Amino acid sequence: MCGICGVAFADIRREIDMDTLSAMNRVIRHRGPDSDGFYRSPGIGLAARRLAIIDVSGGDQPISNEAGNIHVVANGEIYNHGSLRSELLRRGHSFSSRVDTEVIVHLYEEFGRDCVKHLRGMFAFALWDSATGTLLIARDRVGKKPLFYAVHNGTLLFGSELKCVLAYPDLPKNPNLTAISHFLTLQYVPDPLSAVDGVSKLPPAHRLIWQRGSLTVERYWDLEYTPKLEVSDGELQARVRDAVTESVRIRLMSDVPLGAHLSGGIDSSIVVGLMAGLMDRPVETFSVGFHEEAFSELSYARQIADRFGTRHHELMVTPDAIQVLPQLVDHFDEPFADPAAIPLWYLSEFTRKNVTVALNGDGGDEAFAGYQRYFADAIADAYALVPLPIRSRAFDPLLRLLPAGGGRPIERSYTSAVRLVARAARLSHAASVVRWGSYFDEAEKTLLFRPEVLAGAHIVSAASLLEASFYAAHADNRLDRTLYTDVNNYLPGALLVKADRMTMAHSLEARSPFLDHEVLELGARLPRRWKVRGRTTKRILRSAFSDLLPPALARRPKVGFGVPLAAWFRGPLREFTNDLLLGRDARVAEILRQSAITSLLAEHQAGTNDHGKRIWALLNLELWFRRRIGPARHEPVRRDREA
């Protein structure tokens, strides 16, 4: 695991100065505290920070081929590097280390830009071919490892984190209002956008080719949900069991201490159970909990730890959000509002004191349909068949009373059946497939943004992005289209960003067996009945691994990391929030109406509405403006008259 960055010029005679390259590399030291490395030549500069996992003493980067005309820096792990190395040796290549990154160089010699198709793992790499003056940058299929880039005055800048690119001298740091608008709805900034104008994210499963100032970005892989596998149920279960087991096995390669994050859910429990059967020593497991019992799953994690005889470590935390929030903002680099980042921050810090690598259950929900919203697809299909006049008279008046934001008292007052129909109805529109609700919907953002900002910015709806994925899916049913949309949006935009930044903040490598592309491909081809049946989600995993899971856990619905935001913003964080968002130096007041923020805070603190997640989003946006864009460069803007 590492961090990478670099600079490439259109003028291949131009040289990058070492101070600039060092500055870009220095800001990601947390990604690789063990060593740094540089390659400079006319037209190119590459740099890497290394977290040594394999061949600790001999795998420093950059790495070159035998002739010294191809150099690579890479972030991640190539889990099939052993078999690739054997094949490359048979073809006459020679290696100077045991590190997995070296296979990329020789694969490129054999297959050119298609070398990326042979890699199984998580990665973002940059490879320089001096013979052709070509820079190849590629990102893994699902987006485990990040890559930002920008073209500035004929110069390509890139790095594992946005802060690498922003460290380049004279690069403008203006906020991207479209990205901020999407963030306020989705809780994350979707690729290829970044929160800074002129800087992009390389999307998952894409490669970038730069040659003498010409830039091309192209996709090299996609997930297909048809045709379905037509084998017996027993064969399906065996295939899933074998694929997940193999995915866990190859992720146990490490020359440093290794363990697992154990949440007490189905996915992480399966991973730990398989690890226990594959390892010759007890698995080191790590869990974190809150004193608020409703937000803690430690009891479930203990059941699994006891079942498999792990060396279990628990951390009970009382988060100081005021203290940790600025650190989260610094590591995310962009506005990011998933509050589950808080427990993952503490869990990663705790884990790193004992091991350097931790396996987890990320991706099981997207691969095998684990979210409870997925079972509403069948209801959405049925709802769509109801004649329009009946829907208009019987259902739609009720649905209009349910606000899109969710989590409000009026929504909680309905019976579960009515809520389910309401949510299913929303899902009948492709734009709502990622979440049943949003932080701020488009109508609410119209009232939230200052009118002069809306008038001067070209802001498109977040729904249009999700619709594009939904209808682009290689699928023939709503559930698979929903899964495809999640895999291409929510997974890389939110879940994997959270996992990468919070673990790497503490120099901890996270590995996710369910995100292996072969496991995802198998999951996509499963018949619908083995994903969701009735209200049972992830049916194939519950069945294929029934011997590993205690019966109570196998029946347990999906539960995510919870954070008591509502209580925090009515109690210990109330004054901090008001000061930050309503103070004279509030940066968000330059783009958002202060009157709207004042009303939102008043409603929440009075208990008439739960705006906890929305307030969390606004806090993250405000701190991001201050820490990444900088303090106000002019007098505070005129406040709304109502404020």
N, C-alpha and C positions, 0 to 999 in steps of 0.2 A: 504494500500500500504506500502510495506516495502522493506528492503534488507536483504538477508540471506547469511550465509557462514558457513563453518565448515570443520572439519578434522575427518577422520575415519582411523583407523589403522588395518592392517592385524592381528597384535598381539592384541587381545582383552584385554590383561592385561595392555597394555601401556596407559599412560595418557597424554593428551595434556596440555601443560602449558598455564596458563591464559594469559600471556603476548603475546604469539603468537596469540591466538584466539582473544584477544582484538585488536591487530594490524590489523588483517584481517577485523574485523568488523568496525574499526574506519574509514577506507578509504571510506566507503559507508554511512557515516553519512547523506549526502544529501538526500539519499533515505528514511530515517526515522529519522527526527530530534527530534521526541517527546520522545523516550525512547530507551534503548537497553536492551537486555536480553541474558542470557547464560545458557547452560546446559552442564555439564561435567561429564563423567563417564568413567571407564576403556574402552578403545577402541573407544571413540567417544567424539567429542566436537561440539556443535551447538551454533550458535549466530544469533541474529536478530537486525535490526534497525527498528523502527516502525514509520510510518506516520499514526496517529490515525484518522480513518474515521468512524468506527462503534464501539459502546461501548467504547467511548474515554477513560473512566476512568478504565475499567475493562478488557481490552483485550490484555494486554502485553504478549509477547512471550518470551521463548517457552511455549507451552501449552501441558498438559499431559492428559491422561485418568484417570479414578477413581483409578486404581490400581497403577498408577505411573510408569508403565513399558513401556509406549509408549509416545514419545515426538515428537513434530512437530514444525518447523519454516516454515513460508510461506510468499510469496510475491504475492500480487494481491488481487483480490476480487472474492468471490464465490457468484454469484447472486441468486442461488437457495438454499441458505443456510437455508432459512425459512422453505421451504417444506421438505428439508432433515432433519432438526432438529425435525420437528413434527413426521416424520416417525421413527427417531431414538429414540425419547422419547417413542413412542408406543412399541418399541422393548425392552425397559427397560433401556436405557442409561440415564445418568444424566449429566447436563451441569453446569459449574461453571461461565460462562460468556455469553454475547449475541454476541460475536464476531464470524464472519463467519469462521475463521480458525479452530475453535474447532470441526466443523463437520467432518473435515478430520480424526481426531483421531478416532472417533467412526465409521466412514465409514470403516476405515482400520480394526477395530475389526470385522466388519461384512463381509467384502468382500476381505480383504487382498490387494494385489497389484492392484486388479481391482477397488479399491475405486476411482481411478482417472476417471474411465468411468462414474461415477455418478455426476461429478462436471460440472457445467455450469458457465464459467467465464474465467478470465485471472489469471494465477497462475504459480509459480514455488515453489515447496515445498520440504522439506527434512524431512523424518520421521524415527525415530530410534525405533526399536523394540528390547528392551534389552533381552527379553526372548529367542529370536532366534539369536541375534547378527546380525540383518539385517538392513541395511540402504536403504530406498526407496526414490529416488529422481524422481520427475516428472515435466514435463513442459506442459503448456496448448496446445490445439490442433493447434493453428495457430502461436504460438510463440510471444504473446504479452509480456510475461515476460521472461527475459534472464536467462541462467544458464551456467556457465563455470565450467570445472572440469579438473583435471590432476591426474595422478598416478605417484608419485615420491618416489622412494625407498620403495615401499610397502605401501605407505600412499596415501589415496584418499583426495584430496583437492577440495573444490567447493565454488562457490560464485555467487552472482547476477551479478557481473562485473569482468572483467579480473583482475582488480587491487587487488581484494581480494586474488586471487590465487597467484599473483606475490608478495604479501606481506609475503608469507611463506618463512622462512629463507632458503637460499642456493638453491632455485629453479632456474635453469638456465633460462636466458632470451635471447635466441637466436631467431632471426627472422625466420619465416617459409617462405621460398622463393616461394613455391607453392601458399601459401595464398596471398603473395604480388603480384604474377603474376596474380592471379584471380582478385585481387583488381584493378589492372591497367586496366583490361577489364571491370569489372562489376560495379565499384565504391564502392564495399563492399567486405568483406571477407565472403564467404559462409560457412554455417555449413556443416559438423561438424568441419571444420578447425577453428583455430584461428590464429592470426598473430604471435604467439609465439610457437615455436616448443615444442611439448609435452603437450600443453594445447588444449582442445577441447571444442566445444559448444555442449550441449545436444540439438539435433534437436527438433523442435516442434512435439507434439503428440508422444513423446517418454518418456519412464521411464527407470531409471537406478537402478539396484539392486546390492548392495555391501554386500558381506558376507564373513568375514574372509579372505579378500584379493582377492576374486573372484568377477569379475565385469561383468555384463551383461547389454547390452543396447537393448531395444526392442520397437517396435512401437505398440501403442494401439488404433490408430484411423486413418482413411484415408477418403478422400473426394471422393465420387463416383458420376459420371455424367450420369449414366444409372441405371435403365430404366428411360425414361422421363415421366413426369406427363401427363396423358391423361384425362384432365378435360377441361371444357369450358374456354374460355378466361376470362369471368367474374369471374369464380372461381379462376383462377390463380392470377388475380389482387387482389382479396379479400384475398387470402392466403398470398401474399407478403405484403399487407398493414397490415394485422393482425400480421404477424411475426415481421415486423420491429417495429410496434407500441409496441408490448409486449417487444421487446428487449430494446427499449428506456425506457419503464416503469420500468423494473427491475433495470435499471442502474441509477435510481433516488434515490435509497436508500443511505442515508448519514446522519450522525449526525453533519456534518460540512457544510459550505457554498459551493454551487454547481452552475456551470454555463456551458457555451458552447463556443467552438471556432467556429467562423462563418467566412468562407472564401468568401462566395458569390457564391459558386458552388452548384450543385444540392444536393449532399449528406449532407453537413452540414446544408443546408437550410431545408431539410426534417427533420433532427434531431431537429432543433430549432422549426420548426412548430409543431412537435409532442410534444415536451416538453411544449410548450405554452398551448396546449390543456390538458395536464396531470397535470400541476402544478397549485397551487392556488395562485401563485404570479408571477410577471414578471420574465422572464428568463434573467439572466445576460449573455450578449454576448460580445465577445472580438474579435477584428480584428486588423491586422497590415498591414501597407502599406508603400510604398517607395515614395519618391518625384518624381522619374522617373515614369511618368504616365503609360508607357507600362508595368511596373512590379507591378502595384498596382490594387487591386480589391475592394477597399473600397466602391466605388459607388454601386456595386452589393450587398455587405454586408448590406449597409444602407437600400436598398430596402426591404430586408428580415426583418431587425430589425424594420423598420417602419410598415411593414405588420402585424407583430405579437406583436407589442408593447413591445419590449424588453427594458431592461435597457442596452443600447449599449455603449461600451467603445472602443475607437479607439486610436491606437498608430501609429504615423508617425515617422519612424526612418530613420536616416542617419547612416547606420552601419559603425563602425570603424573596418574593417576586421582584421587589424593588431592587434588590441586589443583583439577581440573576438576569433580569430582563435586558439591561444594556449589553451583557455578555452574549446573550442569544442574538441580539440585533447585530453585533459585531461579526458573529460567525455566519449568520444567514446572508448578510450583505444586501439582501433585498427585504422589502416588507414581507413578513411571513407570520401567519396568525393561528397556526395549529397549537393550542395550548398544551397538547401532549408532548411538545418539545421540552417542557419543564421537567417532568419525571424522567424523560430519556436523558436529559443533561446530567441529572444526578446519578442515574443508573450507569451511564457511561463512565463518569468520573470514578464511581465506586468500583466498577469492573476492572478498569485499567490499573488499579492498584494491585491486582492479582494476576491478570492475563493480558496478552496483547491482541488476541483474536477472539471474537465471540460470534457464534452462530445464532441465528434468530429465526422466527417464523414469518417474517415479512413475505408478502406475496401469495400466501395461501388463499386469501379471500378473493383476490383477482384471478388466480389460476383456476380455482374450483368453486367459485360463487359462494362466498361466505357471509356477505353482508345481508342483513335482514331485509333490506329494501329489494333484494333480488326476487323474493317470492311474490312481490307485488306485481311483477310483470304479467303473470297470468291474469290477475284481476284487471290490470290495465287493458289487456287484450279483450277481456269480456266487456269491460266498460265501453270500449270503442264500438262494440257491436250493438249496444243499446240504441234504439232509434233516437235521433236528435230531439224530437219533441218531448219524449219521456225524460231524457237527461236534463233538458232545459227546465222542466217543471219539478222534477223530483230530486235531482242531485246538485245541479249547478248552484242554486241559491245557497245550499249549505257550504259548498266548496269555496264560494266567494268570501265567506266569513273567515276562512282559514288563511291567515297571512303567510306569504311565501317564506318569510324569515324563519318561522317555526319557533318552538320553545316558549310560546306565550301562554298565559293562563287560559285564553279562550280555546286554544288547540288542545290543551290538556283536559279540558272539561268534556270533550266528546268521548263517546265509548270507543274502545279500541277498534271495533268494526268500522265505524264511521271514519276514524282517522286513517284506517288502512285503505278504504275506498278513496278518500281524499288524496292520499299520497299516490295511490295507483293512478288516479286521474292525472295528477301532475306528471307522472312518469309516461303517460300516453303521449306527451309532447317530448320529442327527442332532446330538447334543450335542457331538460331537467333530470337527465339520467344519472349525472354524477352524484348529486345530493338531492334529498327531498326538499330541502330549503336552501337558502343562501344567506350569507352574512348581510348583504344589502342587495336587493333586487334592483332591476334597472329603473323602475319608477321611484324607488327610494333614493337612488343615487342622483336622480334628477333634482330632487329636493335637497340633497346633501351638498352637491357641488355648487360652488359660486357660479352664478349665471354667466359672468364674463369668461370663466374658465371653459364652460361648456361651449360657449360661442366661438372660442378661439382654438378649440382642440377637436381633432377628428377621433372620436371615441366610438368604437363599435361594441356591440353587446357581447358579453361573455357567452351567452347562449349560442351565438353563431359559431363559436369555436367548437363547442360540444356537438352541435348539430353536424358539423363537417365530419367529425370522427364517427358519429353514429351512422351516418349514411355511407361512409367510406368502408365500413366493415365488410370483410369477406364472410358474411353470415346470412342465414335465412330465417332468423327469429329474433324477437325483441331482446331476450335475455343475453344472447351472444353479442348483439350490438351494444348492449349496455356494458358488458364485460370488456369489449374492445375499446369503448370510450373511456372506461376507467383505466385500462392498461396504458392508453396513450395520453391521458390527461392527469387524473387524480394520482395515479401511482407515481409517475416521474415528477409531477409538479409539486406534490405535497409530501407523500409518504417517504419517497426516496431522498428528497431534499432534507427532510427532517432527520432521517437515519444517517445520511452522510455527514451533515454538518455537526450534529451532536456527538457522534462517535469520534469523528476526526478532530473535533475541538480538544479531545483528550488523547489523541494519538492512539485510538483504538480501532482496529479493523473489524468491520461487521460483514458477515457472510450470510447469504440468504438462499438456502437450498431450493425453496419454492420458486425463486426467480430464475432458476436455470432455464435457458431458452428451450431445452428439450422437454422439461417438465411443463412449461407453458404451452408448447405445441401439442403435447399429449392432452392436457386439460382442455384445450380449445376444441379438440375433435371428439370429446366425450358427448354422448347423447344428453339432451337436456334433463332427462329423468334422473341421471346420475349426478347432476349438479344441484338441482332444487326439485323437491317433491313436496307439495303442500307448503307447510311453513318450515320444513326441514331444509336447511342450507348445507352446502358442502357434503352432500350425501355420500359421495364416493370415498372421501377421507374417513368419515365416521365408520363406514363399513370395512374398508380395506385395512384400517388400523384399529379395529375394535379390540384386539387383544392387548394393545398398548394403552388404551384409554380406559380409565375407570368409567363405569356406566353413567354415573352422574355427570361426569365431564363430557362424555360423548353426546349427551343430550343437551348440554348447556349451549344457549345461544351466544352469538358473537358479542363480546364486551370489549370496548377499547379503553385506552388509558383515559381516565377521567380526571378533571381538575376542577376544584370548587370555585370557579371564577365568580359566580353570582354573589357568593358570600364575601369574597375578597373585596369586590368593588362596593359593597355596602358597608364594609367594616374597615380592615387595616389599610386597604389601598384607596379608600375614598378620597382622602385629602391629596394624596400623591397624584391621583388621576385628574382631579379638578385643577390642580396647579399646572400640570403638564399640558393638558388639552385646552384650558381656558385662560392660561396666563398671557401676558402681553407679548411674550416672545414665542408663542406657539407657531410652529411652522405650518401645521395643517390649516391654519386660518387663512393661509395664502391661496388655498384651493377649495376649502370646504367652508360652508356657512357655520359660523360659530353659534348662531341661534339654534341650528339643527342639533349640534353637539350638546348644547346646553339642555335642550328638551330631552334628548336621549339619556343623558346622565340623570336628570331629575326623575324621569320615569323609572329608571332602574333603582335609584337610591330610595325612591318612595315605595318600591315593591310592586308597582302596578304592572310592570313588564320586566322580563328577564332579558337584558341586553348584554349579558356578560361577554359573550364571544365578540359582539360588535365593538364593545369598549376595548377589548383586548386587541382587536384589529387596529383601532384608531391609535392606541398607545404604541403599537409596533410601527405604525406609519410615522407617527410624530418622532419617535426616537431614530428611525431610519433617516428621516430628513436631516436631523441634527448631526448624526454621526457619519453619514455617507455623503450627503449633499452639502452639509455645512450650515453654520448659523445664518440667520437672515442677513442678506446683503444690502438691505435697505431698511427704512423705518417700518415698524410693524404696520400691516395693512389696516385700512379702516374697518372696524368691526361692524357687524350687522347692527342695524338700528335696534332690532328686538333684543340684542344681547346687552 
